[in-house]
């Protein structure tokens, strides 16, 4: 019985930690650089009625299909008070990633 309760507590703690991850905009550039260095080219998406990649011009939307997605927070319609910081993180991350991709072509 105690093992089950402790197991459930550990699982809940892990899940709540993942769900509440904070996306600090100041870390976006370093995160993008790390992903580029490891060959993980992807673009950050934030949720809304239709999840989108902030900072990517309309003229580059088709190009996004060639790359992976980094989901920043909840991808659904319901957003919390941290949406602005997630949006800014994604915008900064995508700016750097788009600069890298543009140099490659």
N, CA, C and O atoms as a GROMACS GRO file, in nm:
protein
  420
    1UNK      N    1   0.082  -0.120   0.000
    1UNK     CA    2   0.000   0.000   0.000
    1UNK      C    3   0.087   0.127   0.000
    1UNK      O    4   0.065   0.218  -0.080
    2UNK      N    5   0.184   0.131   0.088
    2UNK     CA    6   0.272   0.248   0.096
    2UNK      C    7   0.350   0.263  -0.034
    2UNK      O    8   0.373   0.374  -0.081
    3UNK      N    9   0.392   0.150  -0.092
    3UNK     CA   10   0.466   0.154  -0.218
    3UNK      C   11   0.383   0.217  -0.329
    3UNK      O   12   0.433   0.296  -0.408
    4UNK      N   13   0.255   0.182  -0.334
    4UNK     CA   14   0.166   0.240  -0.436
    4UNK      C   15   0.149   0.390  -0.417
    4UNK      O   16   0.154   0.466  -0.513
    5UNK      N   17   0.130   0.430  -0.294
    5UNK     CA   18   0.110   0.573  -0.265
    5UNK      C   19   0.236   0.651  -0.300
    5UNK      O   20   0.228   0.756  -0.363
    6UNK      N   21   0.352   0.599  -0.261
    6UNK     CA   22   0.477   0.667  -0.293
    6UNK      C   23   0.500   0.671  -0.444
    6UNK      O   24   0.546   0.772  -0.498
    7UNK      N   25   0.469   0.562  -0.511
    7UNK     CA   26   0.481   0.558  -0.657
    7UNK      C   27   0.391   0.662  -0.723
    7UNK      O   28   0.434   0.730  -0.817
    8UNK      N   29   0.269   0.674  -0.675
    8UNK     CA   30   0.175   0.772  -0.730
    8UNK      C   31   0.226   0.914  -0.705
    8UNK      O   32   0.214   1.000  -0.792
    9UNK      N   33   0.280   0.939  -0.589
    9UNK     CA   34   0.334   1.072  -0.557
    9UNK      C   35   0.450   1.106  -0.650
    9UNK      O   36   0.458   1.218  -0.701
   10UNK      N   37   0.539   1.011  -0.672
   10UNK     CA   38   0.652   1.034  -0.762
   10UNK      C   39   0.604   1.064  -0.903
   10UNK      O   40   0.654   1.157  -0.967
   11UNK      N   41   0.510   0.986  -0.952
   11UNK     CA   42   0.457   1.008  -1.087
   11UNK      C   43   0.391   1.144  -1.098
   11UNK      O   44   0.414   1.216  -1.195
   12UNK      N   45   0.311   1.181  -1.001
   12UNK     CA   46   0.246   1.312  -1.003
   12UNK      C   47   0.348   1.426  -0.998
   12UNK      O   48   0.332   1.527  -1.066
   13UNK      N   49   0.451   1.408  -0.919
   13UNK     CA   50   0.555   1.512  -0.911
   13UNK      C   51   0.626   1.528  -1.044
   13UNK      O   52   0.653   1.640  -1.088
   14UNK      N   53   0.656   1.417  -1.109
   14UNK     CA   54   0.721   1.423  -1.240
   14UNK      C   55   0.631   1.487  -1.344
   14UNK      O   56   0.676   1.571  -1.422
   15UNK      N   57   0.505   1.449  -1.344
   15UNK     CA   58   0.412   1.506  -1.442
   15UNK      C   59   0.390   1.654  -1.418
   15UNK      O   60   0.385   1.732  -1.514
   16UNK      N   61   0.378   1.695  -1.294
   16UNK     CA   62   0.355   1.837  -1.268
   16UNK      C   63   0.479   1.919  -1.304
   16UNK      O   64   0.467   2.034  -1.346
   17UNK      N   65   0.597   1.861  -1.287
   17UNK     CA   66   0.719   1.931  -1.326
   17UNK      C   67   0.726   1.953  -1.474
   17UNK      O   68   0.770   2.058  -1.519
   18UNK      N   69   0.684   1.855  -1.552
   18UNK     CA   70   0.685   1.868  -1.698
   18UNK      C   71   0.581   1.967  -1.744
   18UNK      O   72   0.606   2.048  -1.833
   19UNK      N   73   0.465   1.961  -1.683
   19UNK     CA   74   0.355   2.048  -1.726
   19UNK      C   75   0.382   2.195  -1.695
   19UNK      O   76   0.333   2.284  -1.764
   20UNK      N   77   0.458   2.220  -1.591
   20UNK     CA   78   0.478   2.358  -1.550
   20UNK      C   79   0.613   2.415  -1.592
   20UNK      O   80   0.656   2.518  -1.540
   21UNK      N   81   0.678   2.350  -1.687
   21UNK     CA   82   0.809   2.401  -1.730
   21UNK      C   83   0.796   2.546  -1.772
   21UNK      O   84   0.704   2.583  -1.846
   22UNK      N   85   0.886   2.628  -1.726
   22UNK     CA   86   0.888   2.769  -1.762
   22UNK      C   87   0.982   2.787  -1.880
   22UNK      O   88   1.093   2.734  -1.880
   23UNK      N   89   0.939   2.859  -1.977
   23UNK     CA   90   1.018   2.886  -2.097
   23UNK      C   91   1.072   3.027  -2.086
   23UNK      O   92   1.004   3.123  -2.122
   24UNK      N   93   1.193   3.041  -2.036
   24UNK     CA   94   1.255   3.171  -2.015
   24UNK      C   95   1.305   3.227  -2.149
   24UNK      O   96   1.393   3.167  -2.210
   25UNK      N   97   1.250   3.339  -2.195
   25UNK     CA   98   1.295   3.396  -2.323
   25UNK      C   99   1.445   3.423  -2.328
   25UNK      O  100   1.504   3.419  -2.436
   26UNK      N  101   1.507   3.451  -2.214
   26UNK     CA  102   1.651   3.478  -2.211
   26UNK      C  103   1.733   3.353  -2.244
   26UNK      O  104   1.851   3.365  -2.278
   27UNK      N  105   1.674   3.235  -2.234
   27UNK     CA  106   1.745   3.110  -2.262
   27UNK      C  107   1.724   3.063  -2.407
   27UNK      O  108   1.788   2.968  -2.450
   28UNK      N  109   1.635   3.128  -2.480
   28UNK     CA  110   1.598   3.080  -2.614
   28UNK      C  111   1.716   3.075  -2.711
   28UNK      O  112   1.731   2.977  -2.784
   29UNK      N  113   1.798   3.177  -2.712
   29UNK     CA  114   1.910   3.182  -2.806
   29UNK      C  115   2.010   3.069  -2.776
   29UNK      O  116   2.055   3.000  -2.868
   30UNK      N  117   2.043   3.051  -2.650
   30UNK     CA  118   2.136   2.944  -2.612
   30UNK      C  119   2.076   2.807  -2.644
   30UNK      O  120   2.148   2.718  -2.689
   31UNK      N  121   1.946   2.790  -2.622
   31UNK     CA  122   1.881   2.664  -2.654
   31UNK      C  123   1.885   2.637  -2.804
   31UNK      O  124   1.911   2.524  -2.847
   32UNK      N  125   1.860   2.740  -2.884
   32UNK     CA  126   1.866   2.724  -3.030
   32UNK      C  127   2.008   2.690  -3.074
   32UNK      O  128   2.027   2.603  -3.159
   33UNK      N  129   2.106   2.758  -3.018
   33UNK     CA  130   2.246   2.730  -3.054
   33UNK      C  131   2.283   2.586  -3.020
   33UNK      O  132   2.352   2.519  -3.097
   34UNK      N  133   2.238   2.538  -2.905
   34UNK     CA  134   2.266   2.401  -2.863
   34UNK      C  135   2.200   2.302  -2.961
   34UNK      O  136   2.261   2.202  -2.999
   35UNK      N  137   2.076   2.330  -3.000
   35UNK     CA  138   2.008   2.241  -3.095
   35UNK      C  139   2.077   2.242  -3.231
   35UNK      O  140   2.090   2.138  -3.295
   36UNK      N  141   2.119   2.359  -3.277
   36UNK     CA  142   2.190   2.368  -3.405
   36UNK      C  143   2.320   2.288  -3.399
   36UNK      O  144   2.351   2.213  -3.491
   37UNK      N  145   2.395   2.304  -3.291
   37UNK     CA  146   2.522   2.234  -3.276
   37UNK      C  147   2.503   2.082  -3.275
   37UNK      O  148   2.590   2.008  -3.320
   38UNK      N  149   2.389   2.036  -3.224
   38UNK     CA  150   2.364   1.892  -3.220
   38UNK      C  151   2.292   1.842  -3.344
   38UNK      O  152   2.259   1.724  -3.354
   39UNK      N  153   2.267   1.932  -3.440
   39UNK     CA  154   2.202   1.893  -3.564
   39UNK      C  155   2.051   1.876  -3.553
   39UNK      O  156   1.988   1.819  -3.641
   40UNK      N  157   1.994   1.927  -3.445
   40UNK     CA  158   1.850   1.915  -3.422
   40UNK      C  159   1.782   2.043  -3.471
   40UNK      O  160   1.756   2.135  -3.393
   41UNK      N  161   1.754   2.048  -3.600
   41UNK     CA  162   1.692   2.167  -3.660
   41UNK      C  163   1.541   2.152  -3.649
   41UNK      O  164   1.482   2.059  -3.703
   42UNK      N  165   1.480   2.245  -3.577
   42UNK     CA  166   1.336   2.243  -3.555
   42UNK      C  167   1.290   2.384  -3.523
   42UNK      O  168   1.371   2.473  -3.497
   43UNK      N  169   1.161   2.402  -3.524
   43UNK     CA  170   1.105   2.533  -3.495
   43UNK      C  171   1.006   2.522  -3.381
   43UNK      O  172   0.936   2.421  -3.366
   44UNK      N  173   1.001   2.627  -3.300
   44UNK     CA  174   0.918   2.630  -3.181
   44UNK      C  175   0.776   2.675  -3.214
   44UNK      O  176   0.756   2.773  -3.286
   45UNK      N  177   0.680   2.603  -3.160
   45UNK     CA  178   0.539   2.632  -3.181
   45UNK      C  179   0.472   2.662  -3.047
   45UNK      O  180   0.502   2.599  -2.946
   46UNK      N  181   0.383   2.759  -3.048
   46UNK     CA  182   0.300   2.788  -2.931
   46UNK      C  183   0.155   2.757  -2.967
   46UNK      O  184   0.116   2.762  -3.084
   47UNK      N  185   0.079   2.724  -2.866
   47UNK     CA  186  -0.059   2.685  -2.888
   47UNK      C  187  -0.153   2.803  -2.904
   47UNK      O  188  -0.125   2.916  -2.863
   48UNK      N  189  -0.264   2.774  -2.963
   48UNK     CA  190  -0.377   2.864  -2.980
   48UNK      C  191  -0.482   2.785  -3.055
   48UNK      O  192  -0.476   2.662  -3.056
   49UNK      N  193  -0.577   2.851  -3.117
   49UNK     CA  194  -0.675   2.779  -3.197
   49UNK      C  195  -0.601   2.693  -3.300
   49UNK      O  196  -0.638   2.578  -3.323
   50UNK      N  197  -0.499   2.751  -3.360
   50UNK     CA  198  -0.410   2.679  -3.451
   50UNK      C  199  -0.267   2.704  -3.405
   50UNK      O  200  -0.219   2.817  -3.416
   51UNK      N  201  -0.196   2.603  -3.352
   51UNK     CA  202  -0.057   2.626  -3.310
   51UNK      C  203   0.026   2.685  -3.425
   51UNK      O  204   0.011   2.645  -3.540
   52UNK      N  205   0.112   2.779  -3.390
   52UNK     CA  206   0.192   2.848  -3.492
   52UNK      C  207   0.334   2.872  -3.441
   52UNK      O  208   0.362   2.860  -3.322
   53UNK      N  209   0.421   2.905  -3.535
   53UNK     CA  210   0.562   2.930  -3.505
   53UNK      C  211   0.586   3.081  -3.507
   53UNK      O  212   0.601   3.138  -3.615
   54UNK      N  213   0.589   3.146  -3.392
   54UNK     CA  214   0.610   3.291  -3.387
   54UNK      C  215   0.742   3.332  -3.450
   54UNK      O  216   0.844   3.264  -3.435
   55UNK      N  217   0.739   3.443  -3.521
   55UNK     CA  218   0.861   3.498  -3.580
   55UNK      C  219   0.891   3.447  -3.720
   55UNK      O  220   0.986   3.493  -3.783
   56UNK      N  221   0.812   3.353  -3.768
   56UNK     CA  222   0.836   3.299  -3.902
   56UNK      C  223   0.743   3.371  -4.000
   56UNK      O  224   0.621   3.363  -3.987
   57UNK      N  225   0.801   3.442  -4.096
   57UNK     CA  226   0.718   3.515  -4.193
   57UNK      C  227   0.629   3.420  -4.275
   57UNK      O  228   0.663   3.304  -4.295
   58UNK      N  229   0.518   3.471  -4.320
   58UNK     CA  230   0.424   3.393  -4.401
   58UNK      C  231   0.496   3.329  -4.521
   58UNK      O  232   0.465   3.216  -4.558
   59UNK      N  233   0.589   3.401  -4.580
   59UNK     CA  234   0.660   3.352  -4.698
   59UNK      C  235   0.747   3.228  -4.668
   59UNK      O  236   0.791   3.160  -4.762
   60UNK      N  237   0.771   3.198  -4.542
   60UNK     CA  238   0.855   3.084  -4.505
   60UNK      C  239   0.774   2.969  -4.443
   60UNK      O  240   0.832   2.869  -4.402
   61UNK      N  241   0.644   2.982  -4.436
   61UNK     CA  242   0.561   2.881  -4.369
   61UNK      C  243   0.576   2.743  -4.433
   61UNK      O  244   0.582   2.643  -4.361
   62UNK      N  245   0.580   2.734  -4.566
   62UNK     CA  246   0.590   2.604  -4.632
   62UNK      C  247   0.721   2.534  -4.595
   62UNK      O  248   0.725   2.411  -4.586
   63UNK      N  249   0.828   2.610  -4.574
   63UNK     CA  250   0.958   2.555  -4.539
   63UNK      C  251   0.954   2.482  -4.405
   63UNK      O  252   1.030   2.388  -4.382
   64UNK      N  253   0.865   2.523  -4.317
   64UNK     CA  254   0.857   2.462  -4.184
   64UNK      C  255   0.826   2.313  -4.189
   64UNK      O  256   0.864   2.239  -4.098
   65UNK      N  257   0.760   2.269  -4.293
   65UNK     CA  258   0.722   2.128  -4.304
   65UNK      C  259   0.843   2.035  -4.310
   65UNK      O  260   0.831   1.916  -4.278
   66UNK      N  261   0.958   2.086  -4.350
   66UNK     CA  262   1.079   2.005  -4.363
   66UNK      C  263   1.149   1.980  -4.230
   66UNK      O  264   1.240   1.897  -4.222
   67UNK      N  265   1.108   2.049  -4.125
   67UNK     CA  266   1.180   2.045  -3.998
   67UNK      C  267   1.091   1.998  -3.885
   67UNK      O  268   0.968   1.999  -3.894
   68UNK      N  269   1.156   1.958  -3.778
   68UNK     CA  270   1.084   1.913  -3.659
   68UNK      C  271   1.015   2.028  -3.587
   68UNK      O  272   1.035   2.145  -3.618
   69UNK      N  273   0.935   1.990  -3.489
   69UNK     CA  274   0.860   2.087  -3.408
   69UNK      C  275   0.904   2.077  -3.263
   69UNK      O  276   0.922   1.968  -3.209
   70UNK      N  277   0.918   2.192  -3.202
   70UNK     CA  278   0.943   2.201  -3.059
   70UNK      C  279   0.817   2.264  -3.000
   70UNK      O  280   0.793   2.384  -3.020
   71UNK      N  281   0.739   2.186  -2.929
   71UNK     CA  282   0.614   2.237  -2.872
   71UNK      C  283   0.643   2.311  -2.743
   71UNK      O  284   0.696   2.255  -2.647
   72UNK      N  285   0.609   2.438  -2.742
   72UNK     CA  286   0.633   2.524  -2.626
   72UNK      C  287   0.502   2.533  -2.548
   72UNK      O  288   0.412   2.607  -2.586
   73UNK      N  289   0.494   2.458  -2.440
   73UNK     CA  290   0.374   2.460  -2.357
   73UNK      C  291   0.256   2.390  -2.421
   73UNK      O  292   0.270   2.315  -2.518
   74UNK      N  293   0.140   2.415  -2.365
   74UNK     CA  294   0.015   2.356  -2.411
   74UNK      C  295  -0.012   2.398  -2.555
   74UNK      O  296  -0.004   2.517  -2.586
   75UNK      N  297  -0.044   2.303  -2.641
   75UNK     CA  298  -0.070   2.334  -2.782
   75UNK      C  299  -0.218   2.354  -2.810
   75UNK      O  300  -0.256   2.374  -2.925
   76UNK      N  301  -0.301   2.350  -2.709
   76UNK     CA  302  -0.445   2.369  -2.728
   76UNK      C  303  -0.488   2.515  -2.718
   76UNK      O  304  -0.405   2.606  -2.707
   77UNK      N  305  -0.618   2.534  -2.721
   77UNK     CA  306  -0.676   2.669  -2.719
   77UNK      C  307  -0.663   2.735  -2.583
   77UNK      O  308  -0.647   2.857  -2.575
   78UNK      N  309  -0.670   2.658  -2.476
   78UNK     CA  310  -0.669   2.714  -2.341
   78UNK      C  311  -0.525   2.741  -2.300
   78UNK      O  312  -0.442   2.649  -2.295
   79UNK      N  313  -0.495   2.865  -2.272
   79UNK     CA  314  -0.360   2.905  -2.234
   79UNK      C  315  -0.362   2.968  -2.095
   79UNK      O  316  -0.466   3.016  -2.048
   80UNK      N  317  -0.248   2.966  -2.029
   80UNK     CA  318  -0.239   3.025  -1.895
   80UNK      C  319  -0.170   3.161  -1.900
   80UNK      O  320  -0.145   3.215  -2.007
   81UNK      N  321  -0.140   3.214  -1.784
   81UNK     CA  322  -0.081   3.348  -1.774
   81UNK      C  323   0.062   3.355  -1.825
   81UNK      O  324   0.117   3.465  -1.839
   82UNK      N  325   0.125   3.241  -1.852
   82UNK     CA  326   0.263   3.239  -1.900
   82UNK      C  327   0.274   3.236  -2.053
   82UNK      O  328   0.383   3.222  -2.107
   83UNK      N  329   0.162   3.249  -2.121
   83UNK     CA  330   0.163   3.246  -2.267
   83UNK      C  331   0.255   3.352  -2.326
   83UNK      O  332   0.329   3.321  -2.420
   84UNK      N  333   0.253   3.478  -2.276
   84UNK     CA  334   0.342   3.579  -2.336
   84UNK      C  335   0.490   3.541  -2.331
   84UNK      O  336   0.563   3.565  -2.427
   85UNK      N  337   0.536   3.483  -2.220
   85UNK     CA  338   0.677   3.447  -2.213
   85UNK      C  339   0.708   3.327  -2.304
   85UNK      O  340   0.816   3.320  -2.362
   86UNK      N  341   0.614   3.233  -2.317
   86UNK     CA  342   0.634   3.121  -2.410
   86UNK      C  343   0.638   3.172  -2.554
   86UNK      O  344   0.718   3.124  -2.635
   87UNK      N  345   0.553   3.268  -2.586
   87UNK     CA  346   0.550   3.326  -2.721
   87UNK      C  347   0.682   3.396  -2.750
   87UNK      O  348   0.738   3.381  -2.859
   88UNK      N  349   0.733   3.472  -2.655
   88UNK     CA  350   0.860   3.543  -2.674
   88UNK      C  351   0.977   3.444  -2.686
   88UNK      O  352   1.066   3.463  -2.768
   89UNK      N  353   0.975   3.338  -2.605
   89UNK     CA  354   1.078   3.234  -2.614
   89UNK      C  355   1.077   3.176  -2.756
   89UNK      O  356   1.182   3.166  -2.820
   90UNK      N  357   0.960   3.137  -2.804
   90UNK     CA  358   0.948   3.076  -2.936
   90UNK      C  359   0.993   3.171  -3.045
   90UNK      O  360   1.059   3.130  -3.140
   91UNK      N  361   0.959   3.298  -3.032
   91UNK     CA  362   0.998   3.399  -3.132
   91UNK      C  363   1.150   3.410  -3.139
   91UNK      O  364   1.207   3.408  -3.248
   92UNK      N  365   1.216   3.420  -3.025
   92UNK     CA  366   1.363   3.431  -3.022
   92UNK      C  367   1.429   3.304  -3.075
   92UNK      O  368   1.525   3.309  -3.152
   93UNK      N  369   1.377   3.190  -3.032
   93UNK     CA  370   1.431   3.061  -3.076
   93UNK      C  371   1.418   3.050  -3.228
   93UNK      O  372   1.514   3.013  -3.297
   94UNK      N  373   1.301   3.082  -3.279
   94UNK     CA  374   1.276   3.070  -3.423
   94UNK      C  375   1.357   3.170  -3.505
   94UNK      O  376   1.402   3.136  -3.614
   95UNK      N  377   1.377   3.289  -3.453
   95UNK     CA  378   1.462   3.386  -3.524
   95UNK      C  379   1.601   3.328  -3.547
   95UNK      O  380   1.655   3.336  -3.657
   96UNK      N  381   1.658   3.269  -3.443
   96UNK     CA  382   1.792   3.213  -3.454
   96UNK      C  383   1.793   3.092  -3.548
   96UNK      O  384   1.882   3.078  -3.632
   97UNK      N  385   1.693   3.005  -3.533
   97UNK     CA  386   1.687   2.885  -3.616
   97UNK      C  387   1.665   2.923  -3.763
   97UNK      O  388   1.726   2.863  -3.852
   98UNK      N  389   1.581   3.021  -3.791
   98UNK     CA  390   1.557   3.065  -3.928
   98UNK      C  391   1.684   3.125  -3.988
   98UNK      O  392   1.714   3.102  -4.105
   99UNK      N  393   1.759   3.200  -3.908
   99UNK     CA  394   1.887   3.254  -3.955
   99UNK      C  395   1.983   3.143  -3.996
   99UNK      O  396   2.053   3.153  -4.097
  100UNK      N  397   1.986   3.039  -3.917
  100UNK     CA  398   2.073   2.925  -3.947
  100UNK      C  399   2.029   2.856  -4.076
  100UNK      O  400   2.112   2.829  -4.163
  101UNK      N  401   1.902   2.828  -4.088
  101UNK     CA  402   1.849   2.759  -4.206
  101UNK      C  403   1.870   2.843  -4.331
  101UNK      O  404   1.903   2.789  -4.437
  102UNK      N  405   1.852   2.974  -4.320
  102UNK     CA  406   1.869   3.063  -4.436
  102UNK      C  407   2.014   3.060  -4.486
  102UNK      O  408   2.038   3.068  -4.607
  103UNK      N  409   2.109   3.050  -4.394
  103UNK     CA  410   2.250   3.044  -4.434
  103UNK      C  411   2.284   2.913  -4.504
  103UNK      O  412   2.379   2.907  -4.582
  104UNK      N  413   2.208   2.808  -4.476
  104UNK     CA  414   2.234   2.677  -4.533
  104UNK      C  415   2.186   2.665  -4.677
  104UNK      O  416   2.230   2.577  -4.751
  105UNK      N  417   2.095   2.754  -4.716
  105UNK     CA  418   2.036   2.744  -4.852
  105UNK      C  419   2.083   2.853  -4.942
  105UNK      O  420   2.044   2.859  -5.058
   0.00000   0.00000   0.00000
